[in-house]
Amino acid sequence: ILKNDDGSVRITSAEDIQVMGGNTERIKIGRIKENVYGIRISNAEGTIVMETDDQGELWLREGL
């Protein structure tokens, strides 16, 4: 675990790679759902704003 005053980066076999902002998961790389791997990005409140999976699907909460 790498940690600074604002959050941490965790790399574990259970949670894969996580970037935490305080107690909120901001970025997740690895298993994002059961048997689905990808990248998930959340805002400071924990609301998912972008998600992409291992099939190439991309979901954005709002348009670019």
Rosetta blueprint (number, residue, H / E / L):
1 I L
2 L E
3 K E
4 N L
5 D L
6 D L
7 G E
8 S E
9 V E
10 R E
11 I E
12 T E
13 S L
14 A L
15 E L
16 D E
17 I E
18 Q E
19 V E
20 M E
21 G E
22 G L
23 N L
24 T E
25 E E
26 R E
27 I E
28 K E
29 I E
30 G E
31 R E
32 I E
33 K E
34 E L
35 N L
36 V E
37 Y E
38 G E
39 I E
40 R E
41 I E
42 S E
43 N L
44 A L
45 E L
46 G L
47 T L
48 I E
49 V E
50 M E
51 E E
52 T E
53 D E
54 D L
55 Q L
56 G L
57 E L
58 L E
59 W E
60 L E
61 R L
62 E L
63 G L
64 L L
